[in-house]
Amino acid sequence: MSPLEIAANLLAGASIILAGRNSVHTWWTGIVGCGLFAFVFLHSRLYADTVLQAFFVITSIVGWWQWLHGDHGEELPVTDLPARKLWLQLLSGAIGAVCYGLLLRRFTNAYSPFLDSTVLAFSIVAQLLMMRRHVQNWPFWLLVNSIAVPLYASRGLYLTSVLYAVYWINALVSWRHWVRLRDAAAHLPMQNDPKIAPSKSSLV
């Protein structure tokens, strides 16, 4: 367990908890944490995860802006992803996992290329849904964490594995919390009360 792995987990953990609380600060903590994780995974020959961290850094910058200004200059509300688009996301993630896994197996010495690629593909799906503040990002994170826990433990990243188990619990709790935020946001226009803004991101 290296100091780099500890620092990466602390910052990534803070980011994930802040995301569950619908806080805009999830983005900058995620940018730093993912940058550190890129070096951790590169050293462990988890190349798909290394690429994934670069993706997270870029999308976190975009997501940060979208949460604050993505709804015609206003903060995005928490909403559902339509069922048709949800199936499309599932199919895209599965195809991406298989295709990238084949590439890793053919051209690299990657450890467990298909599991590594599944973590990558569905993390991308979950991240894109989170950027748009869709509730359905959380079940995708549950899937990712379920695969990541044993995968990282098998590479000796025990702290990361334990924290991903904690992230699994956080994703379950956050899913429930975001459902409440979605329902509150849906009723907000009817209430017409400017003092109530449950879908806004926390400033703390």
LUMKOL-118526 format. One record per residue (C-alpha): residue number from 1; x, y, z. Coordinates in Angstrom, 2 decimals, always signed. Each point is the difference from the previous one (the first is absolute). Layout:
N
<atom><k>NUM</k><X>X</X><Y>Y</Y><Z>Z</Z></atom>
...
This chain:
204
<atom><k>1</k><X>+0.00</X><Y>+0.00</Y><Z>+0.00</Z></atom>
<atom><k>2</k><X>+1.73</X><Y>+3.15</Y><Z>-1.21</Z></atom>
<atom><k>3</k><X>-0.47</X><Y>+3.62</Y><Z>+1.11</Z></atom>
<atom><k>4</k><X>-1.20</X><Y>+0.71</Y><Z>-3.55</Z></atom>
<atom><k>5</k><X>-2.75</X><Y>-2.63</Y><Z>+0.26</Z></atom>
<atom><k>6</k><X>-1.06</X><Y>+1.40</Y><Z>+3.39</Z></atom>
<atom><k>7</k><X>-0.19</X><Y>+3.58</Y><Z>-1.31</Z></atom>
<atom><k>8</k><X>-1.88</X><Y>-1.08</Y><Z>-3.13</Z></atom>
<atom><k>9</k><X>-2.56</X><Y>-1.90</Y><Z>+2.04</Z></atom>
<atom><k>10</k><X>-0.54</X><Y>+2.83</Y><Z>+2.47</Z></atom>
<atom><k>11</k><X>-0.74</X><Y>+2.52</Y><Z>-2.73</Z></atom>
<atom><k>12</k><X>-2.04</X><Y>-2.39</Y><Z>-2.14</Z></atom>
<atom><k>13</k><X>-1.95</X><Y>-1.06</Y><Z>+3.08</Z></atom>
<atom><k>14</k><X>-0.79</X><Y>+3.60</Y><Z>+0.84</Z></atom>
<atom><k>15</k><X>-1.14</X><Y>+0.57</Y><Z>-3.58</Z></atom>
<atom><k>16</k><X>-2.33</X><Y>-3.00</Y><Z>+0.02</Z></atom>
<atom><k>17</k><X>-1.56</X><Y>+0.92</Y><Z>+3.33</Z></atom>
<atom><k>18</k><X>-0.51</X><Y>+3.58</Y><Z>-1.20</Z></atom>
<atom><k>19</k><X>-1.64</X><Y>-1.30</Y><Z>-3.19</Z></atom>
<atom><k>20</k><X>-2.42</X><Y>-2.03</Y><Z>+2.10</Z></atom>
<atom><k>21</k><X>-0.90</X><Y>+3.16</Y><Z>+1.89</Z></atom>
<atom><k>22</k><X>-0.53</X><Y>+1.85</Y><Z>-3.32</Z></atom>
<atom><k>23</k><X>+2.85</X><Y>+2.39</Y><Z>+0.76</Z></atom>
<atom><k>24</k><X>+1.75</X><Y>+1.85</Y><Z>-2.82</Z></atom>
<atom><k>25</k><X>+3.31</X><Y>-0.46</Y><Z>+1.86</Z></atom>
<atom><k>26</k><X>-0.02</X><Y>-3.60</Y><Z>-1.20</Z></atom>
<atom><k>27</k><X>+1.62</X><Y>+1.17</Y><Z>-3.23</Z></atom>
<atom><k>28</k><X>+3.22</X><Y>+1.69</Y><Z>+1.12</Z></atom>
<atom><k>29</k><X>+0.74</X><Y>-2.68</Y><Z>+2.60</Z></atom>
<atom><k>30</k><X>-0.61</X><Y>-2.60</Y><Z>-2.69</Z></atom>
<atom><k>31</k><X>+2.39</X><Y>+1.69</Y><Z>-2.42</Z></atom>
<atom><k>32</k><X>+2.89</X><Y>-0.17</Y><Z>+2.47</Z></atom>
<atom><k>33</k><X>-0.84</X><Y>-3.50</Y><Z>+1.23</Z></atom>
<atom><k>34</k><X>-0.28</X><Y>-1.44</Y><Z>-3.50</Z></atom>
<atom><k>35</k><X>+3.28</X><Y>+1.57</Y><Z>-1.02</Z></atom>
<atom><k>36</k><X>+1.73</X><Y>-1.82</Y><Z>+2.86</Z></atom>
<atom><k>37</k><X>-1.81</X><Y>-3.27</Y><Z>-0.75</Z></atom>
<atom><k>38</k><X>+1.30</X><Y>+0.06</Y><Z>-3.58</Z></atom>
<atom><k>39</k><X>+3.53</X><Y>-0.56</Y><Z>+1.34</Z></atom>
<atom><k>40</k><X>-1.17</X><Y>-2.69</Y><Z>+2.45</Z></atom>
<atom><k>41</k><X>-1.72</X><Y>-2.05</Y><Z>-2.72</Z></atom>
<atom><k>42</k><X>+2.81</X><Y>+0.49</Y><Z>-2.51</Z></atom>
<atom><k>43</k><X>+2.43</X><Y>-1.54</Y><Z>+2.46</Z></atom>
<atom><k>44</k><X>-2.40</X><Y>-2.96</Y><Z>+0.51</Z></atom>
<atom><k>45</k><X>-0.33</X><Y>-0.60</Y><Z>-3.77</Z></atom>
<atom><k>46</k><X>-3.72</X><Y>+0.78</Y><Z>+0.07</Z></atom>
<atom><k>47</k><X>+0.19</X><Y>+1.98</Y><Z>-3.21</Z></atom>
<atom><k>48</k><X>-3.72</X><Y>+0.36</Y><Z>-0.61</Z></atom>
<atom><k>49</k><X>-0.34</X><Y>+1.53</Y><Z>+3.45</Z></atom>
<atom><k>50</k><X>+2.89</X><Y>+2.35</Y><Z>-0.75</Z></atom>
<atom><k>51</k><X>-1.75</X><Y>+1.25</Y><Z>-3.13</Z></atom>
<atom><k>52</k><X>-3.22</X><Y>+0.26</Y><Z>+2.00</Z></atom>
<atom><k>53</k><X>+1.58</X><Y>+2.43</Y><Z>+2.46</Z></atom>
<atom><k>54</k><X>+0.96</X><Y>+2.35</Y><Z>-2.85</Z></atom>
<atom><k>55</k><X>-3.59</X><Y>-0.19</Y><Z>-1.22</Z></atom>
<atom><k>56</k><X>-1.23</X><Y>+0.83</Y><Z>+3.50</Z></atom>
<atom><k>57</k><X>+2.20</X><Y>+3.09</Y><Z>+0.24</Z></atom>
<atom><k>58</k><X>-1.30</X><Y>+1.38</Y><Z>-3.31</Z></atom>
<atom><k>59</k><X>-3.65</X><Y>-0.81</Y><Z>+0.66</Z></atom>
<atom><k>60</k><X>+0.23</X><Y>+1.37</Y><Z>+3.55</Z></atom>
<atom><k>61</k><X>+0.91</X><Y>+3.39</Y><Z>-1.42</Z></atom>
<atom><k>62</k><X>-3.00</X><Y>-0.17</Y><Z>-2.35</Z></atom>
<atom><k>63</k><X>-2.28</X><Y>-1.39</Y><Z>+2.71</Z></atom>
<atom><k>64</k><X>+0.99</X><Y>+2.78</Y><Z>+2.36</Z></atom>
<atom><k>65</k><X>-1.17</X><Y>+2.57</Y><Z>-2.55</Z></atom>
<atom><k>66</k><X>-3.16</X><Y>-1.91</Y><Z>-0.89</Z></atom>
<atom><k>67</k><X>-1.18</X><Y>-0.34</Y><Z>+3.58</Z></atom>
<atom><k>68</k><X>+0.33</X><Y>+3.74</Y><Z>+0.47</Z></atom>
<atom><k>69</k><X>-1.17</X><Y>+1.27</Y><Z>-3.41</Z></atom>
<atom><k>70</k><X>-1.36</X><Y>-2.92</Y><Z>-2.06</Z></atom>
<atom><k>71</k><X>-3.70</X><Y>+0.84</Y><Z>+0.24</Z></atom>
<atom><k>72</k><X>-0.16</X><Y>+3.13</Y><Z>-2.18</Z></atom>
<atom><k>73</k><X>+2.53</X><Y>+1.71</Y><Z>+2.23</Z></atom>
<atom><k>74</k><X>-1.49</X><Y>-1.37</Y><Z>+3.22</Z></atom>
<atom><k>75</k><X>+0.93</X><Y>-3.03</Y><Z>+2.12</Z></atom>
<atom><k>76</k><X>-1.13</X><Y>-3.36</Y><Z>-1.33</Z></atom>
<atom><k>77</k><X>-2.79</X><Y>-1.70</Y><Z>+1.93</Z></atom>
<atom><k>78</k><X>+0.16</X><Y>-3.67</Y><Z>+0.99</Z></atom>
<atom><k>79</k><X>-2.02</X><Y>-1.96</Y><Z>-2.59</Z></atom>
<atom><k>80</k><X>-0.62</X><Y>-3.48</Y><Z>-1.39</Z></atom>
<atom><k>81</k><X>+1.51</X><Y>-1.39</Y><Z>-3.17</Z></atom>
<atom><k>82</k><X>-2.77</X><Y>-1.20</Y><Z>-2.39</Z></atom>
<atom><k>83</k><X>-0.28</X><Y>-3.80</Y><Z>-0.17</Z></atom>
<atom><k>84</k><X>+0.89</X><Y>-0.16</Y><Z>-3.71</Z></atom>
<atom><k>85</k><X>+3.23</X><Y>+1.90</Y><Z>+0.59</Z></atom>
<atom><k>86</k><X>+0.78</X><Y>-2.16</Y><Z>+3.03</Z></atom>
<atom><k>87</k><X>-0.02</X><Y>-3.15</Y><Z>-2.13</Z></atom>
<atom><k>88</k><X>+2.23</X><Y>+1.74</Y><Z>-2.50</Z></atom>
<atom><k>89</k><X>+2.49</X><Y>+0.81</Y><Z>+2.76</Z></atom>
<atom><k>90</k><X>+0.00</X><Y>-3.65</Y><Z>+1.14</Z></atom>
<atom><k>91</k><X>+0.66</X><Y>-1.22</Y><Z>-3.54</Z></atom>
<atom><k>92</k><X>+2.73</X><Y>+2.58</Y><Z>-0.58</Z></atom>
<atom><k>93</k><X>+1.76</X><Y>-0.96</Y><Z>+3.23</Z></atom>
<atom><k>94</k><X>-0.09</X><Y>-3.72</Y><Z>-0.82</Z></atom>
<atom><k>95</k><X>+1.33</X><Y>+0.50</Y><Z>-3.54</Z></atom>
<atom><k>96</k><X>+2.73</X><Y>+2.34</Y><Z>+1.25</Z></atom>
<atom><k>97</k><X>+1.09</X><Y>-2.48</Y><Z>+2.68</Z></atom>
<atom><k>98</k><X>+0.33</X><Y>-2.88</Y><Z>-2.47</Z></atom>
<atom><k>99</k><X>+1.76</X><Y>+2.00</Y><Z>-2.73</Z></atom>
<atom><k>100</k><X>+2.51</X><Y>+1.67</Y><Z>+2.31</Z></atom>
<atom><k>101</k><X>+0.62</X><Y>-3.26</Y><Z>+1.82</Z></atom>
<atom><k>102</k><X>+0.91</X><Y>-1.67</Y><Z>-3.28</Z></atom>
<atom><k>103</k><X>+2.43</X><Y>+2.80</Y><Z>-0.79</Z></atom>
<atom><k>104</k><X>+1.65</X><Y>-0.25</Y><Z>+3.40</Z></atom>
<atom><k>105</k><X>+0.34</X><Y>-3.77</Y><Z>-0.25</Z></atom>
<atom><k>106</k><X>+1.45</X><Y>+0.20</Y><Z>-3.49</Z></atom>
<atom><k>107</k><X>+2.43</X><Y>+2.90</Y><Z>+0.35</Z></atom>
<atom><k>108</k><X>+0.94</X><Y>+0.35</Y><Z>+3.68</Z></atom>
<atom><k>109</k><X>+1.02</X><Y>-2.03</Y><Z>+3.04</Z></atom>
<atom><k>110</k><X>-3.04</X><Y>+1.28</Y><Z>+1.88</Z></atom>
<atom><k>111</k><X>-1.14</X><Y>-1.94</Y><Z>+3.03</Z></atom>
<atom><k>112</k><X>-3.62</X><Y>-1.27</Y><Z>-0.39</Z></atom>
<atom><k>113</k><X>-0.71</X><Y>+2.10</Y><Z>-3.11</Z></atom>
<atom><k>114</k><X>-3.75</X><Y>-0.65</Y><Z>-0.24</Z></atom>
<atom><k>115</k><X>-0.78</X><Y>+0.81</Y><Z>+3.64</Z></atom>
<atom><k>116</k><X>+2.24</X><Y>+3.05</Y><Z>-0.23</Z></atom>
<atom><k>117</k><X>-1.81</X><Y>+1.08</Y><Z>-3.17</Z></atom>
<atom><k>118</k><X>-3.43</X><Y>-0.55</Y><Z>+1.58</Z></atom>
<atom><k>119</k><X>+0.96</X><Y>+2.34</Y><Z>+2.83</Z></atom>
<atom><k>120</k><X>+1.12</X><Y>+2.54</Y><Z>-2.60</Z></atom>
<atom><k>121</k><X>-3.04</X><Y>-0.26</Y><Z>-2.29</Z></atom>
<atom><k>122</k><X>-2.69</X><Y>+0.21</Y><Z>+2.65</Z></atom>
<atom><k>123</k><X>+1.87</X><Y>+2.65</Y><Z>+1.97</Z></atom>
<atom><k>124</k><X>-0.15</X><Y>+2.13</Y><Z>-3.13</Z></atom>
<atom><k>125</k><X>-3.76</X><Y>-0.61</Y><Z>-0.24</Z></atom>
<atom><k>126</k><X>-0.48</X><Y>+0.85</Y><Z>+3.68</Z></atom>
<atom><k>127</k><X>+2.15</X><Y>+3.13</Y><Z>-0.24</Z></atom>
<atom><k>128</k><X>-1.91</X><Y>+1.32</Y><Z>-3.01</Z></atom>
<atom><k>129</k><X>-3.31</X><Y>-0.53</Y><Z>+1.79</Z></atom>
<atom><k>130</k><X>+1.34</X><Y>+1.72</Y><Z>+3.12</Z></atom>
<atom><k>131</k><X>+1.13</X><Y>+2.97</Y><Z>-2.10</Z></atom>
<atom><k>132</k><X>-3.65</X><Y>+0.45</Y><Z>-1.07</Z></atom>
<atom><k>133</k><X>-1.22</X><Y>-0.62</Y><Z>+3.57</Z></atom>
<atom><k>134</k><X>-2.00</X><Y>-3.11</Y><Z>-0.92</Z></atom>
<atom><k>135</k><X>-0.99</X><Y>-2.22</Y><Z>+2.92</Z></atom>
<atom><k>136</k><X>+0.93</X><Y>-3.12</Y><Z>-1.97</Z></atom>
<atom><k>137</k><X>+3.72</X><Y>+0.70</Y><Z>+0.35</Z></atom>
<atom><k>138</k><X>-0.10</X><Y>-1.69</Y><Z>+3.41</Z></atom>
<atom><k>139</k><X>-1.04</X><Y>-3.55</Y><Z>-1.04</Z></atom>
<atom><k>140</k><X>+2.79</X><Y>+0.12</Y><Z>-2.58</Z></atom>
<atom><k>141</k><X>+2.46</X><Y>+0.95</Y><Z>+2.74</Z></atom>
<atom><k>142</k><X>-1.29</X><Y>-2.97</Y><Z>+2.02</Z></atom>
<atom><k>143</k><X>+0.88</X><Y>-2.28</Y><Z>-2.90</Z></atom>
<atom><k>144</k><X>+3.46</X><Y>+1.55</Y><Z>-0.41</Z></atom>
<atom><k>145</k><X>+0.80</X><Y>-0.27</Y><Z>+3.70</Z></atom>
<atom><k>146</k><X>-1.16</X><Y>-3.63</Y><Z>+0.14</Z></atom>
<atom><k>147</k><X>+2.61</X><Y>-0.89</Y><Z>-2.63</Z></atom>
<atom><k>148</k><X>+2.73</X><Y>+2.35</Y><Z>+1.23</Z></atom>
<atom><k>149</k><X>+0.18</X><Y>-1.30</Y><Z>+3.58</Z></atom>
<atom><k>150</k><X>+1.30</X><Y>-3.51</Y><Z>-0.82</Z></atom>
<atom><k>151</k><X>+1.99</X><Y>+1.25</Y><Z>-3.00</Z></atom>
<atom><k>152</k><X>+2.04</X><Y>+2.49</Y><Z>+2.01</Z></atom>
<atom><k>153</k><X>+0.46</X><Y>-2.44</Y><Z>+2.88</Z></atom>
<atom><k>154</k><X>+1.47</X><Y>-2.52</Y><Z>-2.44</Z></atom>
<atom><k>155</k><X>+2.69</X><Y>+2.57</Y><Z>-0.91</Z></atom>
<atom><k>156</k><X>+0.90</X><Y>+0.69</Y><Z>+3.62</Z></atom>
<atom><k>157</k><X>-1.78</X><Y>+3.36</Y><Z>+0.10</Z></atom>
<atom><k>158</k><X>-1.67</X><Y>-0.89</Y><Z>+3.28</Z></atom>
<atom><k>159</k><X>-0.76</X><Y>+3.51</Y><Z>+1.19</Z></atom>
<atom><k>160</k><X>-1.56</X><Y>+0.84</Y><Z>-3.34</Z></atom>
<atom><k>161</k><X>-2.02</X><Y>-3.22</Y><Z>+0.11</Z></atom>
<atom><k>162</k><X>-1.34</X><Y>+0.73</Y><Z>+3.48</Z></atom>
<atom><k>163</k><X>-0.90</X><Y>+3.55</Y><Z>-0.92</Z></atom>
<atom><k>164</k><X>-1.81</X><Y>-1.16</Y><Z>-3.13</Z></atom>
<atom><k>165</k><X>-2.07</X><Y>-2.22</Y><Z>+2.27</Z></atom>
<atom><k>166</k><X>-0.85</X><Y>+3.13</Y><Z>+1.98</Z></atom>
<atom><k>167</k><X>-0.78</X><Y>+1.74</Y><Z>-3.30</Z></atom>
<atom><k>168</k><X>-2.44</X><Y>-2.82</Y><Z>-0.78</Z></atom>
<atom><k>169</k><X>-1.91</X><Y>+0.82</Y><Z>+3.18</Z></atom>
<atom><k>170</k><X>+0.23</X><Y>+3.71</Y><Z>-0.75</Z></atom>
<atom><k>171</k><X>-1.44</X><Y>-0.57</Y><Z>-3.49</Z></atom>
<atom><k>172</k><X>-2.98</X><Y>-1.84</Y><Z>+1.47</Z></atom>
<atom><k>173</k><X>-0.66</X><Y>+2.76</Y><Z>+2.53</Z></atom>
<atom><k>174</k><X>+0.56</X><Y>+2.72</Y><Z>-2.62</Z></atom>
<atom><k>175</k><X>-2.43</X><Y>-1.66</Y><Z>-2.41</Z></atom>
<atom><k>176</k><X>-2.73</X><Y>+0.28</Y><Z>+2.61</Z></atom>
<atom><k>177</k><X>+0.96</X><Y>+3.60</Y><Z>+0.79</Z></atom>
<atom><k>178</k><X>-0.05</X><Y>+1.06</Y><Z>-3.65</Z></atom>
<atom><k>179</k><X>-3.43</X><Y>-1.60</Y><Z>-0.48</Z></atom>
<atom><k>180</k><X>-1.28</X><Y>+2.27</Y><Z>+2.76</Z></atom>
<atom><k>181</k><X>+1.69</X><Y>+3.01</Y><Z>-1.62</Z></atom>
<atom><k>182</k><X>-1.57</X><Y>-0.91</Y><Z>-3.35</Z></atom>
<atom><k>183</k><X>-3.46</X><Y>-0.28</Y><Z>+1.55</Z></atom>
<atom><k>184</k><X>+0.43</X><Y>+3.29</Y><Z>+1.85</Z></atom>
<atom><k>185</k><X>+1.19</X><Y>+1.75</Y><Z>-3.17</Z></atom>
<atom><k>186</k><X>-2.97</X><Y>-1.36</Y><Z>-1.94</Z></atom>
<atom><k>187</k><X>-2.42</X><Y>+1.53</Y><Z>+2.52</Z></atom>
<atom><k>188</k><X>+1.89</X><Y>+3.27</Y><Z>+0.35</Z></atom>
<atom><k>189</k><X>-1.63</X><Y>+1.84</Y><Z>-2.97</Z></atom>
<atom><k>190</k><X>-3.45</X><Y>-0.78</Y><Z>+1.40</Z></atom>
<atom><k>191</k><X>+0.99</X><Y>+1.25</Y><Z>+3.42</Z></atom>
<atom><k>192</k><X>+1.41</X><Y>+3.21</Y><Z>-1.51</Z></atom>
<atom><k>193</k><X>+2.00</X><Y>+0.65</Y><Z>+3.12</Z></atom>
<atom><k>194</k><X>+3.33</X><Y>+1.76</Y><Z>-0.69</Z></atom>
<atom><k>195</k><X>+1.31</X><Y>-0.97</Y><Z>+3.42</Z></atom>
<atom><k>196</k><X>-0.02</X><Y>-3.71</Y><Z>-0.89</Z></atom>
<atom><k>197</k><X>+2.74</X><Y>-1.19</Y><Z>-2.32</Z></atom>
<atom><k>198</k><X>+0.71</X><Y>-3.66</Y><Z>+0.76</Z></atom>
<atom><k>199</k><X>+1.59</X><Y>-0.76</Y><Z>-3.35</Z></atom>
<atom><k>200</k><X>+2.67</X><Y>+2.67</Y><Z>+0.29</Z></atom>
<atom><k>201</k><X>+3.51</X><Y>-1.04</Y><Z>+0.80</Z></atom>
<atom><k>202</k><X>+1.19</X><Y>+0.50</Y><Z>+3.54</Z></atom>
<atom><k>203</k><X>+2.64</X><Y>+2.65</Y><Z>+0.57</Z></atom>
<atom><k>204</k><X>+1.45</X><Y>-1.85</Y><Z>+2.96</Z></atom>
